[in-house]
Structure formats: structure tokens, C-alpha cells
């Protein structure tokens, strides 16, 4: 594990995750992309209550 950190492998993994998040429209942490029945519903950014997620998903 130390050799991975020293060799930059962990930086590469983090950068891949950052790039994927940016491509998906993430603007902050946490960012949730919500789907229902395989269909994208909405994006929720930041710490939110259960009711925000329930309302966004129609449950």
C-alpha cells in the first residue's frame, strides 16, 4: 500500500474518480445521481434529509 501511494497509483485512481464526477455534473460533495426503474430522475447536491430523496424519487 505504501508503495502504491509513493508511486502515485492512488493519485491516478482519485483523478479518474474526479473526472467521472465532473463528467456526470457533480459540483460538490456529496453529489447523488438519483435513478428510479433505470431512469435518471435528478441530481441532489449536499447533505439532505430523507424527505428530499423520497420526494425526488416519488416514494
PyMOL Python script that loads the backbone (N, CA, C, O; Angstrom):
from pymol import cmd

cmd.read_pdbstr("""\
ATOM      1  N   UNK A   1       0.821  -1.173   0.000  1.00  0.00           N
ATOM      2  CA  UNK A   1       0.000   0.000   0.000  1.00  0.00           C
ATOM      3  C   UNK A   1       0.875   1.252   0.000  1.00  0.00           C
ATOM      4  O   UNK A   1       0.604   2.201  -0.736  1.00  0.00           O
ATOM      5  N   UNK A   2       1.908   1.255   0.810  1.00  0.00           N
ATOM      6  CA  UNK A   2       2.806   2.412   0.852  1.00  0.00           C
ATOM      7  C   UNK A   2       3.442   2.628  -0.511  1.00  0.00           C
ATOM      8  O   UNK A   2       3.580   3.765  -0.964  1.00  0.00           O
ATOM      9  N   UNK A   3       3.828   1.540  -1.163  1.00  0.00           N
ATOM     10  CA  UNK A   3       4.452   1.686  -2.483  1.00  0.00           C
ATOM     11  C   UNK A   3       3.465   2.250  -3.501  1.00  0.00           C
ATOM     12  O   UNK A   3       3.866   2.989  -4.399  1.00  0.00           O
ATOM     13  N   UNK A   4       2.176   1.911  -3.375  1.00  0.00           N
ATOM     14  CA  UNK A   4       1.161   2.479  -4.265  1.00  0.00           C
ATOM     15  C   UNK A   4       1.050   3.985  -4.081  1.00  0.00           C
ATOM     16  O   UNK A   4       0.972   4.737  -5.052  1.00  0.00           O
ATOM     17  N   UNK A   5       1.044   4.415  -2.824  1.00  0.00           N
ATOM     18  CA  UNK A   5       0.944   5.850  -2.535  1.00  0.00           C
ATOM     19  C   UNK A   5       2.184   6.569  -3.043  1.00  0.00           C
ATOM     20  O   UNK A   5       2.089   7.603  -3.704  1.00  0.00           O
ATOM     21  N   UNK A   6       3.340   6.017  -2.730  1.00  0.00           N
ATOM     22  CA  UNK A   6       4.584   6.649  -3.160  1.00  0.00           C
ATOM     23  C   UNK A   6       4.725   6.647  -4.676  1.00  0.00           C
ATOM     24  O   UNK A   6       5.317   7.567  -5.241  1.00  0.00           O
ATOM     25  N   UNK A   7       4.194   5.637  -5.337  1.00  0.00           N
ATOM     26  CA  UNK A   7       4.293   5.535  -6.788  1.00  0.00           C
ATOM     27  C   UNK A   7       3.235   6.322  -7.536  1.00  0.00           C
ATOM     28  O   UNK A   7       3.284   6.406  -8.763  1.00  0.00           O
ATOM     29  N   UNK A   8       2.284   6.897  -6.827  1.00  0.00           N
ATOM     30  CA  UNK A   8       1.261   7.711  -7.470  1.00  0.00           C
ATOM     31  C   UNK A   8       0.032   6.954  -7.932  1.00  0.00           C
ATOM     32  O   UNK A   8      -0.860   7.551  -8.534  1.00  0.00           O
ATOM     33  N   UNK A   9      -0.042   5.657  -7.670  1.00  0.00           N
ATOM     34  CA  UNK A   9      -1.196   4.874  -8.121  1.00  0.00           C
ATOM     35  C   UNK A   9      -2.494   5.385  -7.514  1.00  0.00           C
ATOM     36  O   UNK A   9      -3.528   5.414  -8.180  1.00  0.00           O
ATOM     37  N   UNK A  10      -2.438   5.785  -6.258  1.00  0.00           N
ATOM     38  CA  UNK A  10      -3.665   6.289  -5.626  1.00  0.00           C
ATOM     39  C   UNK A  10      -4.074   7.623  -6.231  1.00  0.00           C
ATOM     40  O   UNK A  10      -5.269   7.892  -6.358  1.00  0.00           O
ATOM     41  N   UNK A  11      -3.119   8.465  -6.607  1.00  0.00           N
ATOM     42  CA  UNK A  11      -3.461   9.732  -7.262  1.00  0.00           C
ATOM     43  C   UNK A  11      -4.185   9.485  -8.575  1.00  0.00           C
ATOM     44  O   UNK A  11      -5.153  10.176  -8.893  1.00  0.00           O
ATOM     45  N   UNK A  12      -3.722   8.507  -9.337  1.00  0.00           N
ATOM     46  CA  UNK A  12      -4.364   8.182 -10.605  1.00  0.00           C
ATOM     47  C   UNK A  12      -5.807   7.740 -10.385  1.00  0.00           C
ATOM     48  O   UNK A  12      -6.707   8.145 -11.121  1.00  0.00           O
ATOM     49  N   UNK A  13      -6.022   6.910  -9.373  1.00  0.00           N
ATOM     50  CA  UNK A  13      -7.378   6.429  -9.088  1.00  0.00           C
ATOM     51  C   UNK A  13      -8.281   7.579  -8.665  1.00  0.00           C
ATOM     52  O   UNK A  13      -9.428   7.660  -9.104  1.00  0.00           O
ATOM     53  N   UNK A  14      -7.778   8.460  -7.826  1.00  0.00           N
ATOM     54  CA  UNK A  14      -8.571   9.611  -7.385  1.00  0.00           C
ATOM     55  C   UNK A  14      -8.890  10.511  -8.570  1.00  0.00           C
ATOM     56  O   UNK A  14     -10.019  10.983  -8.698  1.00  0.00           O
ATOM     57  N   UNK A  15      -7.922  10.754  -9.428  1.00  0.00           N
ATOM     58  CA  UNK A  15      -8.161  11.613 -10.589  1.00  0.00           C
ATOM     59  C   UNK A  15      -9.188  11.019 -11.540  1.00  0.00           C
ATOM     60  O   UNK A  15      -9.976  11.758 -12.131  1.00  0.00           O
ATOM     61  N   UNK A  16      -9.197   9.705 -11.699  1.00  0.00           N
ATOM     62  CA  UNK A  16     -10.222   9.064 -12.528  1.00  0.00           C
ATOM     63  C   UNK A  16     -11.603   9.286 -11.934  1.00  0.00           C
ATOM     64  O   UNK A  16     -12.557   9.581 -12.654  1.00  0.00           O
ATOM     65  N   UNK A  17     -11.706   9.143 -10.607  1.00  0.00           N
ATOM     66  CA  UNK A  17     -12.985   9.373  -9.942  1.00  0.00           C
ATOM     67  C   UNK A  17     -13.418  10.823 -10.074  1.00  0.00           C
ATOM     68  O   UNK A  17     -14.598  11.095 -10.298  1.00  0.00           O
ATOM     69  N   UNK A  18     -12.484  11.762  -9.938  1.00  0.00           N
ATOM     70  CA  UNK A  18     -12.815  13.180 -10.089  1.00  0.00           C
ATOM     71  C   UNK A  18     -13.303  13.482 -11.495  1.00  0.00           C
ATOM     72  O   UNK A  18     -14.280  14.209 -11.676  1.00  0.00           O
ATOM     73  N   UNK A  19     -12.630  12.929 -12.485  1.00  0.00           N
ATOM     74  CA  UNK A  19     -13.033  13.149 -13.872  1.00  0.00           C
ATOM     75  C   UNK A  19     -14.427  12.591 -14.135  1.00  0.00           C
ATOM     76  O   UNK A  19     -15.232  13.223 -14.819  1.00  0.00           O
ATOM     77  N   UNK A  20     -14.711  11.419 -13.597  1.00  0.00           N
ATOM     78  CA  UNK A  20     -16.037  10.817 -13.777  1.00  0.00           C
ATOM     79  C   UNK A  20     -17.105  11.664 -13.105  1.00  0.00           C
ATOM     80  O   UNK A  20     -18.185  11.860 -13.662  1.00  0.00           O
ATOM     81  N   UNK A  21     -16.813  12.165 -11.919  1.00  0.00           N
ATOM     82  CA  UNK A  21     -17.760  13.025 -11.219  1.00  0.00           C
ATOM     83  C   UNK A  21     -18.034  14.305 -11.975  1.00  0.00           C
ATOM     84  O   UNK A  21     -19.186  14.721 -12.102  1.00  0.00           O
ATOM     85  N   UNK A  22     -16.995  14.929 -12.475  1.00  0.00           N
ATOM     86  CA  UNK A  22     -17.162  16.162 -13.256  1.00  0.00           C
ATOM     87  C   UNK A  22     -17.984  15.897 -14.513  1.00  0.00           C
ATOM     88  O   UNK A  22     -18.862  16.686 -14.862  1.00  0.00           O
ATOM     89  N   UNK A  23     -17.702  14.791 -15.187  1.00  0.00           N
ATOM     90  CA  UNK A  23     -18.437  14.444 -16.403  1.00  0.00           C
ATOM     91  C   UNK A  23     -19.915  14.213 -16.113  1.00  0.00           C
ATOM     92  O   UNK A  23     -20.766  14.456 -16.968  1.00  0.00           O
ATOM     93  N   UNK A  24     -20.220  13.740 -14.896  1.00  0.00           N
ATOM     94  CA  UNK A  24     -21.612  13.491 -14.511  1.00  0.00           C
ATOM     95  C   UNK A  24     -22.294  14.746 -13.980  1.00  0.00           C
ATOM     96  O   UNK A  24     -23.487  14.724 -13.677  1.00  0.00           O
ATOM     97  N   UNK A  25     -21.544  15.839 -13.866  1.00  0.00           N
ATOM     98  CA  UNK A  25     -22.141  17.085 -13.409  1.00  0.00           C
ATOM     99  C   UNK A  25     -22.029  17.341 -11.922  1.00  0.00           C
ATOM    100  O   UNK A  25     -22.673  18.254 -11.404  1.00  0.00           O
ATOM    101  N   UNK A  26     -21.223  16.552 -11.222  1.00  0.00           N
ATOM    102  CA  UNK A  26     -21.060  16.760  -9.782  1.00  0.00           C
ATOM    103  C   UNK A  26     -20.401  18.111  -9.538  1.00  0.00           C
ATOM    104  O   UNK A  26     -19.395  18.454 -10.158  1.00  0.00           O
ATOM    105  N   UNK A  27     -20.997  18.872  -8.613  1.00  0.00           N
ATOM    106  CA  UNK A  27     -20.482  20.197  -8.296  1.00  0.00           C
ATOM    107  C   UNK A  27     -20.028  20.307  -6.852  1.00  0.00           C
ATOM    108  O   UNK A  27     -19.454  21.324  -6.462  1.00  0.00           O
ATOM    109  N   UNK A  28     -20.270  19.292  -6.062  1.00  0.00           N
ATOM    110  CA  UNK A  28     -19.904  19.328  -4.651  1.00  0.00           C
ATOM    111  C   UNK A  28     -19.935  17.934  -4.071  1.00  0.00           C
ATOM    112  O   UNK A  28     -20.267  16.963  -4.751  1.00  0.00           O
ATOM    113  N   UNK A  29     -19.583  17.855  -2.804  1.00  0.00           N
ATOM    114  CA  UNK A  29     -19.566  16.573  -2.106  1.00  0.00           C
ATOM    115  C   UNK A  29     -20.493  16.651  -0.910  1.00  0.00           C
ATOM    116  O   UNK A  29     -20.361  17.570  -0.101  1.00  0.00           O
ATOM    117  N   UNK A  30     -21.400  15.748  -0.770  1.00  0.00           N
ATOM    118  CA  UNK A  30     -21.698  14.636  -1.672  1.00  0.00           C
ATOM    119  C   UNK A  30     -22.616  15.068  -2.813  1.00  0.00           C
ATOM    120  O   UNK A  30     -23.366  16.036  -2.687  1.00  0.00           O
ATOM    121  N   UNK A  31     -22.548  14.353  -3.908  1.00  0.00           N
ATOM    122  CA  UNK A  31     -23.470  14.521  -5.031  1.00  0.00           C
ATOM    123  C   UNK A  31     -24.093  13.162  -5.311  1.00  0.00           C
ATOM    124  O   UNK A  31     -23.390  12.158  -5.425  1.00  0.00           O
ATOM    125  N   UNK A  32     -25.410  13.137  -5.419  1.00  0.00           N
ATOM    126  CA  UNK A  32     -26.154  11.903  -5.678  1.00  0.00           C
ATOM    127  C   UNK A  32     -26.867  12.027  -7.015  1.00  0.00           C
ATOM    128  O   UNK A  32     -27.576  13.006  -7.252  1.00  0.00           O
ATOM    129  N   UNK A  33     -26.688  11.053  -7.884  1.00  0.00           N
ATOM    130  CA  UNK A  33     -27.446  10.958  -9.125  1.00  0.00           C
ATOM    131  C   UNK A  33     -28.541   9.938  -8.861  1.00  0.00           C
ATOM    132  O   UNK A  33     -28.255   8.760  -8.648  1.00  0.00           O
ATOM    133  N   UNK A  34     -29.791  10.380  -8.874  1.00  0.00           N
ATOM    134  CA  UNK A  34     -30.900   9.518  -8.476  1.00  0.00           C
ATOM    135  C   UNK A  34     -31.590   8.918  -9.691  1.00  0.00           C
ATOM    136  O   UNK A  34     -31.924   9.614 -10.650  1.00  0.00           O
ATOM    137  N   UNK A  35     -31.794   7.608  -9.624  1.00  0.00           N
ATOM    138  CA  UNK A  35     -32.464   6.862 -10.679  1.00  0.00           C
ATOM    139  C   UNK A  35     -33.636   6.109 -10.073  1.00  0.00           C
ATOM    140  O   UNK A  35     -33.596   5.704  -8.911  1.00  0.00           O
ATOM    141  N   UNK A  36     -34.675   5.926 -10.868  1.00  0.00           N
ATOM    142  CA  UNK A  36     -35.792   5.074 -10.457  1.00  0.00           C
ATOM    143  C   UNK A  36     -36.199   4.238 -11.658  1.00  0.00           C
ATOM    144  O   UNK A  36     -36.440   4.765 -12.744  1.00  0.00           O
ATOM    145  N   UNK A  37     -36.273   2.943 -11.452  1.00  0.00           N
ATOM    146  CA  UNK A  37     -36.595   1.995 -12.521  1.00  0.00           C
ATOM    147  C   UNK A  37     -35.672   2.174 -13.724  1.00  0.00           C
ATOM    148  O   UNK A  37     -36.096   2.034 -14.872  1.00  0.00           O
ATOM    149  N   UNK A  38     -34.404   2.484 -13.448  1.00  0.00           N
ATOM    150  CA  UNK A  38     -33.415   2.630 -14.503  1.00  0.00           C
ATOM    151  C   UNK A  38     -33.415   3.970 -15.206  1.00  0.00           C
ATOM    152  O   UNK A  38     -32.599   4.197 -16.099  1.00  0.00           O
ATOM    153  N   UNK A  39     -34.314   4.865 -14.820  1.00  0.00           N
ATOM    154  CA  UNK A  39     -34.396   6.185 -15.444  1.00  0.00           C
ATOM    155  C   UNK A  39     -33.823   7.248 -14.517  1.00  0.00           C
ATOM    156  O   UNK A  39     -34.130   7.281 -13.326  1.00  0.00           O
ATOM    157  N   UNK A  40     -32.992   8.112 -15.077  1.00  0.00           N
ATOM    158  CA  UNK A  40     -32.427   9.209 -14.300  1.00  0.00           C
ATOM    159  C   UNK A  40     -33.544  10.148 -13.886  1.00  0.00           C
ATOM    160  O   UNK A  40     -34.373  10.543 -14.706  1.00  0.00           O
ATOM    161  N   UNK A  41     -33.563  10.508 -12.596  1.00  0.00           N
ATOM    162  CA  UNK A  41     -34.582  11.423 -12.072  1.00  0.00           C
ATOM    163  C   UNK A  41     -34.030  12.816 -11.842  1.00  0.00           C
ATOM    164  O   UNK A  41     -34.557  13.796 -12.370  1.00  0.00           O
ATOM    165  N   UNK A  42     -32.958  12.906 -11.045  1.00  0.00           N
ATOM    166  CA  UNK A  42     -32.416  14.216 -10.700  1.00  0.00           C
ATOM    167  C   UNK A  42     -31.072  14.064 -10.011  1.00  0.00           C
ATOM    168  O   UNK A  42     -30.631  12.957  -9.702  1.00  0.00           O
ATOM    169  N   UNK A  43     -30.441  15.184  -9.782  1.00  0.00           N
ATOM    170  CA  UNK A  43     -29.198  15.242  -9.023  1.00  0.00           C
ATOM    171  C   UNK A  43     -29.464  15.978  -7.722  1.00  0.00           C
ATOM    172  O   UNK A  43     -30.114  17.023  -7.716  1.00  0.00           O
ATOM    173  N   UNK A  44     -28.967  15.439  -6.633  1.00  0.00           N
ATOM    174  CA  UNK A  44     -29.082  16.086  -5.323  1.00  0.00           C
ATOM    175  C   UNK A  44     -27.660  16.362  -4.839  1.00  0.00           C
ATOM    176  O   UNK A  44     -26.818  15.465  -4.799  1.00  0.00           O
ATOM    177  N   UNK A  45     -27.410  17.618  -4.475  1.00  0.00           N
ATOM    178  CA  UNK A  45     -26.078  18.020  -4.023  1.00  0.00           C
ATOM    179  C   UNK A  45     -26.146  18.417  -2.563  1.00  0.00           C
ATOM    180  O   UNK A  45     -27.055  19.134  -2.143  1.00  0.00           O
ATOM    181  N   UNK A  46     -25.177  17.944  -1.794  1.00  0.00           N
ATOM    182  CA  UNK A  46     -25.078  18.313  -0.387  1.00  0.00           C
ATOM    183  C   UNK A  46     -25.838  17.359   0.511  1.00  0.00           C
ATOM    184  O   UNK A  46     -26.586  16.494   0.055  1.00  0.00           O
ATOM    185  N   UNK A  47     -25.622  17.546   1.799  1.00  0.00           N
ATOM    186  CA  UNK A  47     -26.320  16.733   2.795  1.00  0.00           C
ATOM    187  C   UNK A  47     -27.789  17.120   2.796  1.00  0.00           C
ATOM    188  O   UNK A  47     -28.125  18.293   2.959  1.00  0.00           O
ATOM    189  N   UNK A  48     -28.657  16.147   2.616  1.00  0.00           N
ATOM    190  CA  UNK A  48     -30.093  16.398   2.524  1.00  0.00           C
ATOM    191  C   UNK A  48     -30.839  15.412   3.418  1.00  0.00           C
ATOM    192  O   UNK A  48     -30.321  14.354   3.776  1.00  0.00           O
ATOM    193  N   UNK A  49     -32.044  15.778   3.761  1.00  0.00           N
ATOM    194  CA  UNK A  49     -32.877  14.902   4.580  1.00  0.00           C
ATOM    195  C   UNK A  49     -33.465  13.777   3.727  1.00  0.00           C
ATOM    196  O   UNK A  49     -33.470  13.834   2.497  1.00  0.00           O
ATOM    197  N   UNK A  50     -33.951  12.773   4.415  1.00  0.00           N
ATOM    198  CA  UNK A  50     -34.596  11.649   3.737  1.00  0.00           C
ATOM    199  C   UNK A  50     -35.733  12.129   2.848  1.00  0.00           C
ATOM    200  O   UNK A  50     -35.918  11.609   1.748  1.00  0.00           O
ATOM    201  N   UNK A  51     -36.490  13.108   3.305  1.00  0.00           N
ATOM    202  CA  UNK A  51     -37.654  13.569   2.542  1.00  0.00           C
ATOM    203  C   UNK A  51     -37.254  14.148   1.187  1.00  0.00           C
ATOM    204  O   UNK A  51     -38.015  14.026   0.226  1.00  0.00           O
ATOM    205  N   UNK A  52     -36.097  14.765   1.087  1.00  0.00           N
ATOM    206  CA  UNK A  52     -35.633  15.288  -0.205  1.00  0.00           C
ATOM    207  C   UNK A  52     -35.457  14.143  -1.193  1.00  0.00           C
ATOM    208  O   UNK A  52     -35.881  14.237  -2.345  1.00  0.00           O
ATOM    209  N   UNK A  53     -34.833  13.068  -0.740  1.00  0.00           N
ATOM    210  CA  UNK A  53     -34.627  11.913  -1.612  1.00  0.00           C
ATOM    211  C   UNK A  53     -35.951  11.228  -1.938  1.00  0.00           C
ATOM    212  O   UNK A  53     -36.186  10.851  -3.086  1.00  0.00           O
ATOM    213  N   UNK A  54     -36.804  11.065  -0.953  1.00  0.00           N
ATOM    214  CA  UNK A  54     -38.102  10.421  -1.167  1.00  0.00           C
ATOM    215  C   UNK A  54     -38.938  11.213  -2.158  1.00  0.00           C
ATOM    216  O   UNK A  54     -39.542  10.631  -3.060  1.00  0.00           O
ATOM    217  N   UNK A  55     -38.982  12.520  -2.005  1.00  0.00           N
ATOM    218  CA  UNK A  55     -39.752  13.352  -2.930  1.00  0.00           C
ATOM    219  C   UNK A  55     -39.173  13.308  -4.336  1.00  0.00           C
ATOM    220  O   UNK A  55     -39.919  13.248  -5.312  1.00  0.00           O
ATOM    221  N   UNK A  56     -37.859  13.337  -4.446  1.00  0.00           N
ATOM    222  CA  UNK A  56     -37.216  13.307  -5.758  1.00  0.00           C
ATOM    223  C   UNK A  56     -37.493  12.001  -6.488  1.00  0.00           C
ATOM    224  O   UNK A  56     -37.561  11.971  -7.716  1.00  0.00           O
ATOM    225  N   UNK A  57     -37.653  10.924  -5.729  1.00  0.00           N
ATOM    226  CA  UNK A  57     -37.896   9.614  -6.328  1.00  0.00           C
ATOM    227  C   UNK A  57     -39.372   9.241  -6.363  1.00  0.00           C
ATOM    228  O   UNK A  57     -39.740   8.191  -6.891  1.00  0.00           O
ATOM    229  N   UNK A  58     -40.211  10.095  -5.804  1.00  0.00           N
ATOM    230  CA  UNK A  58     -41.643   9.822  -5.821  1.00  0.00           C
ATOM    231  C   UNK A  58     -42.050   8.646  -4.963  1.00  0.00           C
ATOM    232  O   UNK A  58     -42.954   7.894  -5.328  1.00  0.00           O
ATOM    233  N   UNK A  59     -41.395   8.476  -3.828  1.00  0.00           N
ATOM    234  CA  UNK A  59     -41.753   7.366  -2.925  1.00  0.00           C
ATOM    235  C   UNK A  59     -42.351   7.894  -1.645  1.00  0.00           C
ATOM    236  O   UNK A  59     -42.713   7.114  -0.764  1.00  0.00           O
TER     237      UNK A  59
END
""", "prot")
cmd.dss("prot")
cmd.show_as("cartoon", "prot")
cmd.util.cbc("prot")
cmd.orient("prot")
